[in-house]
Amino acid sequence: MDIAPHSRGVKLMSPTWATELLQREKAEFKLEEAKRSLNTYLENCAARRLQPIHLHAFNVEVERYIKRLAGGPEDAVFGKVAVDCCNLHTIRWHNRTTSVDWSLVEVTPGIRCSNTIVDDDLGIEFADSTLTIKTFHSQGNLKHKRIEVWKKGMKTKLTHDRLNGTISRVQFETMDGQENLEATEELAVVAIGEGDLFSAPGDSGSWVFDQEGALIGMVLGGNEGNGASYISDAQMIRREICKIVDREPDIAQFRL
Protein backbone atom coordinates (compact mmCIF):
# COMPACT_ATOMS: atom_id res chain seq x y z
CA MET A 1 0.00 0.00 0.00
CA ASP A 2 1.31 3.45 -0.87
CA ILE A 3 1.21 5.72 2.16
CA ALA A 4 0.91 9.45 1.59
CA PRO A 5 0.26 12.26 4.09
CA HIS A 6 -3.28 13.50 3.57
CA SER A 7 -4.20 15.62 6.61
CA ARG A 8 -1.42 18.21 6.62
CA GLY A 9 -2.54 21.53 8.03
CA VAL A 10 -5.62 20.15 9.81
CA LYS A 11 -5.95 22.07 13.08
CA LEU A 12 -6.31 20.14 16.32
CA MET A 13 -8.40 21.55 19.16
CA SER A 14 -7.88 21.16 22.86
CA PRO A 15 -10.14 18.33 24.06
CA THR A 16 -11.32 20.63 26.86
CA TRP A 17 -12.79 23.08 24.35
CA ALA A 18 -16.00 21.09 23.88
CA THR A 19 -16.52 21.08 27.63
CA GLU A 20 -15.81 24.78 27.74
CA LEU A 21 -18.51 25.43 25.15
CA LEU A 22 -21.03 23.79 27.43
CA GLN A 23 -20.04 26.20 30.20
CA ARG A 24 -20.27 29.38 28.13
CA GLU A 25 -24.00 29.84 28.55
CA LYS A 26 -23.64 29.61 32.32
CA ALA A 27 -20.69 32.02 32.27
CA GLU A 28 -22.63 34.52 30.14
CA PHE A 29 -25.49 34.42 32.65
CA LYS A 30 -23.07 34.92 35.55
CA LEU A 31 -21.44 37.86 33.75
CA GLU A 32 -24.77 39.64 33.30
CA GLU A 33 -25.60 38.92 36.92
CA ALA A 34 -22.26 40.38 38.06
CA LYS A 35 -22.80 43.49 35.94
CA ARG A 36 -26.27 44.00 37.43
CA SER A 37 -24.87 43.66 40.94
CA LEU A 38 -22.16 46.22 40.11
CA ASN A 39 -24.68 48.71 38.70
CA THR A 40 -27.02 48.24 41.66
CA TYR A 41 -24.16 48.85 44.08
CA LEU A 42 -23.08 52.04 42.30
CA GLU A 43 -26.67 53.32 42.17
CA ASN A 44 -27.13 52.69 45.90
CA CYS A 45 -23.85 54.43 46.71
CA ALA A 46 -24.86 57.44 44.59
CA ALA A 47 -28.34 57.61 46.13
CA ARG A 48 -26.88 57.56 49.65
CA ARG A 49 -23.90 59.72 48.75
CA LEU A 50 -21.48 57.02 49.89
CA GLN A 51 -18.01 56.26 48.65
CA PRO A 52 -17.98 52.95 46.66
CA ILE A 53 -15.37 51.36 48.94
CA HIS A 54 -16.26 47.84 47.74
CA LEU A 55 -16.05 48.71 44.05
CA HIS A 56 -12.93 46.60 43.50
CA ALA A 57 -14.64 43.39 44.65
CA PHE A 58 -17.53 43.94 42.22
CA ASN A 59 -15.12 44.70 39.36
CA VAL A 60 -13.10 41.55 40.11
CA GLU A 61 -16.25 39.45 39.78
CA VAL A 62 -17.11 41.05 36.44
CA GLU A 63 -13.56 40.59 35.11
CA ARG A 64 -13.60 36.96 36.20
CA TYR A 65 -16.39 36.09 33.77
CA ILE A 66 -15.10 38.37 31.03
CA LYS A 67 -11.83 36.42 31.07
CA ARG A 68 -13.69 33.11 31.11
CA LEU A 69 -15.56 34.11 27.96
CA ALA A 70 -12.56 35.70 26.23
CA GLY A 71 -11.21 32.50 24.67
CA GLY A 72 -12.48 31.52 21.25
CA PRO A 73 -11.91 28.47 19.06
CA GLU A 74 -8.54 29.77 17.86
CA ASP A 75 -7.35 29.97 21.46
CA ALA A 76 -8.03 26.24 21.79
CA VAL A 77 -5.84 25.22 18.83
CA PHE A 78 -2.77 23.45 20.18
CA GLY A 79 -1.27 22.50 16.84
CA LYS A 80 -1.78 21.21 13.34
CA VAL A 81 -1.06 17.93 11.62
CA ALA A 82 2.39 18.06 10.05
CA VAL A 83 2.36 14.55 8.57
CA ASP A 84 0.38 11.37 9.05
CA CYS A 85 0.14 7.78 7.84
CA CYS A 86 -3.00 8.32 5.74
CA ASN A 87 -6.07 6.32 6.80
CA LEU A 88 -6.09 3.36 9.17
CA HIS A 89 -4.35 0.57 7.28
CA THR A 90 -2.50 -2.67 7.89
CA ILE A 91 1.14 -3.77 7.65
CA ARG A 92 3.17 -6.83 8.55
CA TRP A 93 5.05 -6.65 11.83
CA HIS A 94 6.79 -9.60 13.53
CA ASN A 95 4.98 -12.03 11.23
CA ARG A 96 1.50 -10.73 12.00
CA THR A 97 -0.86 -8.32 10.29
CA THR A 98 -1.43 -5.27 12.46
CA SER A 99 -3.15 -1.91 12.15
CA VAL A 100 -1.41 1.45 11.81
CA ASP A 101 -2.88 4.86 12.56
CA TRP A 102 -0.76 7.85 13.65
CA SER A 103 -0.16 11.56 13.06
CA LEU A 104 2.66 13.95 13.90
CA VAL A 105 1.53 17.33 15.20
CA GLU A 106 3.36 20.64 14.83
CA VAL A 107 2.64 22.31 18.17
CA THR A 108 1.52 25.94 18.18
CA PRO A 109 4.36 28.24 19.40
CA GLY A 110 3.94 29.05 23.06
CA ILE A 111 2.08 25.83 23.89
CA ARG A 112 3.94 23.78 26.49
CA CYS A 113 4.24 20.03 26.02
CA SER A 114 5.56 17.54 28.52
CA ASN A 115 6.30 13.85 28.51
CA THR A 116 6.24 13.83 32.32
CA ILE A 117 3.13 12.46 34.00
CA VAL A 118 2.36 13.64 37.52
CA ASP A 119 -0.53 11.80 39.13
CA ASP A 120 -1.15 10.67 42.71
CA ASP A 121 -2.67 7.46 41.34
CA LEU A 122 0.66 6.32 39.86
CA GLY A 123 1.35 4.48 43.12
CA ILE A 124 4.20 4.03 45.55
CA GLU A 125 6.48 2.49 42.93
CA PHE A 126 6.84 5.94 41.36
CA ALA A 127 8.89 8.51 43.27
CA ASP A 128 6.92 11.71 43.93
CA SER A 129 4.03 10.23 41.89
CA THR A 130 5.96 11.24 38.75
CA LEU A 131 7.04 9.36 35.65
CA THR A 132 8.85 10.66 32.57
CA ILE A 133 8.52 8.81 29.26
CA LYS A 134 12.07 8.83 27.92
CA THR A 135 12.43 6.36 25.07
CA PHE A 136 10.89 3.62 22.94
CA HIS A 137 10.81 0.18 24.53
CA SER A 138 13.55 -2.35 23.84
CA GLN A 139 11.47 -5.47 24.57
CA GLY A 140 11.62 -6.80 21.02
CA ASN A 141 8.56 -8.75 19.89
CA LEU A 142 5.77 -7.97 22.36
CA LYS A 143 3.60 -10.88 21.22
CA HIS A 144 4.24 -13.10 24.25
CA LYS A 145 5.17 -10.41 26.77
CA ARG A 146 3.16 -9.96 29.97
CA ILE A 147 4.23 -6.45 30.85
CA GLU A 148 2.55 -4.22 33.40
CA VAL A 149 1.61 -0.99 31.63
CA TRP A 150 0.02 2.36 32.37
CA LYS A 151 -1.72 4.93 30.23
CA LYS A 152 -3.27 8.35 30.83
CA GLY A 153 -6.17 9.06 28.51
CA MET A 154 -8.85 11.66 27.99
CA LYS A 155 -11.75 9.44 29.07
CA THR A 156 -10.55 7.07 31.77
CA LYS A 157 -7.50 9.12 32.90
CA LEU A 158 -4.70 7.06 34.51
CA THR A 159 -5.14 3.29 34.36
CA HIS A 160 -2.84 0.35 35.12
CA ASP A 161 -3.15 -3.13 33.56
CA ARG A 162 -0.95 -5.53 31.60
CA LEU A 163 -0.33 -6.99 28.18
CA ASN A 164 -1.96 -10.41 28.17
CA GLY A 165 0.86 -12.24 26.39
CA THR A 166 -1.21 -13.34 23.41
CA ILE A 167 -2.47 -11.87 20.15
CA SER A 168 -6.15 -11.06 19.58
CA ARG A 169 -7.83 -11.23 16.18
CA VAL A 170 -9.67 -7.97 15.62
CA GLN A 171 -11.82 -6.48 12.89
CA PHE A 172 -11.90 -2.71 13.33
CA GLU A 173 -14.65 -0.47 12.03
CA THR A 174 -13.81 2.38 9.67
CA MET A 175 -14.89 5.98 10.32
CA ASP A 176 -18.12 5.40 8.38
CA GLY A 177 -19.04 2.46 10.59
CA GLN A 178 -18.09 -0.24 8.08
CA GLU A 179 -15.88 -3.16 9.09
CA ASN A 180 -12.46 -3.44 7.52
CA LEU A 181 -12.29 -6.36 5.12
CA GLU A 182 -9.12 -7.67 6.74
CA ALA A 183 -8.98 -9.03 10.28
CA THR A 184 -5.81 -8.07 12.11
CA GLU A 185 -3.74 -9.50 14.97
CA GLU A 186 -3.33 -6.97 17.76
CA LEU A 187 -1.61 -6.71 21.12
CA ALA A 188 -4.23 -6.73 23.87
CA VAL A 189 -4.25 -5.22 27.34
CA VAL A 190 -6.48 -6.93 29.87
CA ALA A 191 -7.75 -5.58 33.17
CA ILE A 192 -5.93 -6.66 36.33
CA GLY A 193 -8.94 -5.92 38.52
CA GLU A 194 -12.38 -7.35 37.86
CA GLY A 195 -14.65 -4.80 36.21
CA ASP A 196 -11.78 -2.41 35.46
CA LEU A 197 -11.20 -0.97 32.01
CA PHE A 198 -7.81 0.02 30.64
CA SER A 199 -9.40 2.35 28.09
CA ALA A 200 -12.77 3.49 26.77
CA PRO A 201 -14.01 5.43 23.73
CA GLY A 202 -12.17 8.75 23.83
CA ASP A 203 -8.85 7.25 24.97
CA SER A 204 -7.61 6.28 21.49
CA GLY A 205 -4.16 7.70 20.82
CA SER A 206 -3.08 7.60 24.47
CA TRP A 207 0.50 6.57 25.10
CA VAL A 208 1.04 3.24 26.87
CA PHE A 209 4.18 3.04 28.98
CA ASP A 210 5.92 0.83 31.53
CA GLN A 211 7.29 1.54 35.00
CA GLU A 212 10.72 2.46 33.60
CA GLY A 213 9.35 5.23 31.37
CA ALA A 214 9.63 3.27 28.12
CA LEU A 215 6.95 3.85 25.51
CA ILE A 216 5.31 0.46 24.91
CA GLY A 217 2.65 1.53 22.46
CA MET A 218 -0.43 3.59 21.72
CA VAL A 219 -4.09 2.81 22.34
CA LEU A 220 -5.63 1.88 19.01
CA GLY A 221 -9.10 0.77 20.02
CA GLY A 222 -10.99 -1.63 22.24
CA ASN A 223 -13.78 -4.12 22.69
CA GLU A 224 -16.47 -2.95 25.10
CA GLY A 225 -17.87 -6.48 25.14
CA ASN A 226 -14.85 -8.21 26.70
CA GLY A 227 -13.12 -5.12 28.10
CA ALA A 228 -9.93 -5.63 26.07
CA SER A 229 -7.91 -2.69 24.79
CA TYR A 230 -5.75 -3.04 21.66
CA ILE A 231 -2.47 -1.19 21.26
CA SER A 232 0.00 -0.49 18.48
CA ASP A 233 3.62 -1.45 19.16
CA ALA A 234 5.64 1.75 19.73
CA GLN A 235 8.62 0.34 17.80
CA MET A 236 6.37 -0.34 14.82
CA ILE A 237 5.09 3.25 14.94
CA ARG A 238 8.69 4.51 15.21
CA ARG A 239 9.68 2.51 12.13
CA GLU A 240 6.73 3.79 10.10
CA ILE A 241 7.47 7.41 11.08
CA CYS A 242 11.10 6.98 10.04
CA LYS A 243 10.04 5.58 6.65
CA ILE A 244 7.99 8.69 5.88
CA VAL A 245 10.03 11.54 7.39
CA ASP A 246 13.47 9.86 7.18
CA ARG A 247 14.34 10.96 10.73
CA GLU A 248 14.26 9.42 14.18
CA PRO A 249 11.52 10.79 16.48
CA ASP A 250 12.88 12.07 19.79
CA ILE A 251 10.39 11.35 22.59
CA ALA A 252 12.38 13.19 25.23
CA GLN A 253 12.44 16.43 23.22
CA PHE A 254 9.11 16.07 21.38
CA ARG A 255 10.69 16.65 18.00
CA LEU A 256 12.14 15.07 14.89
C-alpha positions in Angstrom: 0.0 0.0 0.0 1.3 3.5 -0.9 1.2 5.7 2.2 0.9 9.5 1.6 0.3 12.3 4.1 -3.3 13.5 3.6 -4.2 15.6 6.6 -1.4 18.2 6.6 -2.5 21.5 8.0 -5.6 20.2 9.8 -5.9 22.1 13.1 -6.3 20.1 16.3 -8.4 21.6 19.2 -7.9 21.2 22.9 -10.1 18.3 24.1 -11.3 20.6 26.9 -12.8 23.1 24.3 -16.0 21.1 23.9 -16.5 21.1 27.6 -15.8 24.8 27.7 -18.5 25.4 25.1 -21.0 23.8 27.4 -20.0 26.2 30.2 -20.3 29.4 28.1 -24.0 29.8 28.6 -23.6 29.6 32.3 -20.7 32.0 32.3 -22.6 34.5 30.1 -25.5 34.4 32.6 -23.1 34.9 35.5 -21.4 37.9 33.7 -24.8 39.6 33.3 -25.6 38.9 36.9 -22.3 40.4 38.1 -22.8 43.5 35.9 -26.3 44.0 37.4 -24.9 43.7 40.9 -22.2 46.2 40.1 -24.7 48.7 38.7 -27.0 48.2 41.7 -24.2 48.9 44.1 -23.1 52.0 42.3 -26.7 53.3 42.2 -27.1 52.7 45.9 -23.8 54.4 46.7 -24.9 57.4 44.6 -28.3 57.6 46.1 -26.9 57.6 49.7 -23.9 59.7 48.7 -21.5 57.0 49.9 -18.0 56.3 48.6 -18.0 53.0 46.7 -15.4 51.4 48.9 -16.3 47.8 47.7 -16.1 48.7 44.0 -12.9 46.6 43.5 -14.6 43.4 44.7 -17.5 43.9 42.2 -15.1 44.7 39.4 -13.1 41.6 40.1 -16.2 39.4 39.8 -17.1 41.0 36.4 -13.6 40.6 35.1 -13.6 37.0 36.2 -16.4 36.1 33.8 -15.1 38.4 31.0 -11.8 36.4 31.1 -13.7 33.1 31.1 -15.6 34.1 28.0 -12.6 35.7 26.2 -11.2 32.5 24.7 -12.5 31.5 21.2 -11.9 28.5 19.1 -8.5 29.8 17.9 -7.3 30.0 21.5 -8.0 26.2 21.8 -5.8 25.2 18.8 -2.8 23.4 20.2 -1.3 22.5 16.8 -1.8 21.2 13.3 -1.1 17.9 11.6 2.4 18.1 10.0 2.4 14.6 8.6 0.4 11.4 9.1 0.1 7.8 7.8 -3.0 8.3 5.7 -6.1 6.3 6.8 -6.1 3.4 9.2 -4.4 0.6 7.3 -2.5 -2.7 7.9 1.1 -3.8 7.7 3.2 -6.8 8.6 5.1 -6.7 11.8 6.8 -9.6 13.5 5.0 -12.0 11.2 1.5 -10.7 12.0 -0.9 -8.3 10.3 -1.4 -5.3 12.5 -3.2 -1.9 12.2 -1.4 1.4 11.8 -2.9 4.9 12.6 -0.8 7.8 13.6 -0.2 11.6 13.1 2.7 13.9 13.9 1.5 17.3 15.2 3.4 20.6 14.8 2.6 22.3 18.2 1.5 25.9 18.2 4.4 28.2 19.4 3.9 29.1 23.1 2.1 25.8 23.9 3.9 23.8 26.5 4.2 20.0 26.0 5.6 17.5 28.5 6.3 13.8 28.5 6.2 13.8 32.3 3.1 12.5 34.0 2.4 13.6 37.5 -0.5 11.8 39.1 -1.2 10.7 42.7 -2.7 7.5 41.3 0.7 6.3 39.9 1.3 4.5 43.1 4.2 4.0 45.5 6.5 2.5 42.9 6.8 5.9 41.4 8.9 8.5 43.3 6.9 11.7 43.9 4.0 10.2 41.9 6.0 11.2 38.8 7.0 9.4 35.7 8.8 10.7 32.6 8.5 8.8 29.3 12.1 8.8 27.9 12.4 6.4 25.1 10.9 3.6 22.9 10.8 0.2 24.5 13.6 -2.4 23.8 11.5 -5.5 24.6 11.6 -6.8 21.0 8.6 -8.7 19.9 5.8 -8.0 22.4 3.6 -10.9 21.2 4.2 -13.1 24.2 5.2 -10.4 26.8 3.2 -10.0 30.0 4.2 -6.4 30.8 2.6 -4.2 33.4 1.6 -1.0 31.6 0.0 2.4 32.4 -1.7 4.9 30.2 -3.3 8.3 30.8 -6.2 9.1 28.5 -8.8 11.7 28.0 -11.7 9.4 29.1 -10.5 7.1 31.8 -7.5 9.1 32.9 -4.7 7.1 34.5 -5.1 3.3 34.4 -2.8 0.4 35.1 -3.2 -3.1 33.6 -1.0 -5.5 31.6 -0.3 -7.0 28.2 -2.0 -10.4 28.2 0.9 -12.2 26.4 -1.2 -13.3 23.4 -2.5 -11.9 20.2 -6.1 -11.1 19.6 -7.8 -11.2 16.2 -9.7 -8.0 15.6 -11.8 -6.5 12.9 -11.9 -2.7 13.3 -14.6 -0.5 12.0 -13.8 2.4 9.7 -14.9 6.0 10.3 -18.1 5.4 8.4 -19.0 2.5 10.6 -18.1 -0.2 8.1 -15.9 -3.2 9.1 -12.5 -3.4 7.5 -12.3 -6.4 5.1 -9.1 -7.7 6.7 -9.0 -9.0 10.3 -5.8 -8.1 12.1 -3.7 -9.5 15.0 -3.3 -7.0 17.8 -1.6 -6.7 21.1 -4.2 -6.7 23.9 -4.3 -5.2 27.3 -6.5 -6.9 29.9 -7.8 -5.6 33.2 -5.9 -6.7 36.3 -8.9 -5.9 38.5 -12.4 -7.4 37.9 -14.7 -4.8 36.2 -11.8 -2.4 35.5 -11.2 -1.0 32.0 -7.8 0.0 30.6 -9.4 2.3 28.1 -12.8 3.5 26.8 -14.0 5.4 23.7 -12.2 8.7 23.8 -8.8 7.2 25.0 -7.6 6.3 21.5 -4.2 7.7 20.8 -3.1 7.6 24.5 0.5 6.6 25.1 1.0 3.2 26.9 4.2 3.0 29.0 5.9 0.8 31.5 7.3 1.5 35.0 10.7 2.5 33.6 9.4 5.2 31.4 9.6 3.3 28.1 6.9 3.8 25.5 5.3 0.5 24.9 2.7 1.5 22.5 -0.4 3.6 21.7 -4.1 2.8 22.3 -5.6 1.9 19.0 -9.1 0.8 20.0 -11.0 -1.6 22.2 -13.8 -4.1 22.7 -16.5 -3.0 25.1 -17.9 -6.5 25.1 -14.9 -8.2 26.7 -13.1 -5.1 28.1 -9.9 -5.6 26.1 -7.9 -2.7 24.8 -5.8 -3.0 21.7 -2.5 -1.2 21.3 0.0 -0.5 18.5 3.6 -1.4 19.2 5.6 1.8 19.7 8.6 0.3 17.8 6.4 -0.3 14.8 5.1 3.3 14.9 8.7 4.5 15.2 9.7 2.5 12.1 6.7 3.8 10.1 7.5 7.4 11.1 11.1 7.0 10.0 10.0 5.6 6.6 8.0 8.7 5.9 10.0 11.5 7.4 13.5 9.9 7.2 14.3 11.0 10.7 14.3 9.4 14.2 11.5 10.8 16.5 12.9 12.1 19.8 10.4 11.3 22.6 12.4 13.2 25.2 12.4 16.4 23.2 9.1 16.1 21.4 10.7 16.7 18.0 12.1 15.1 14.9 
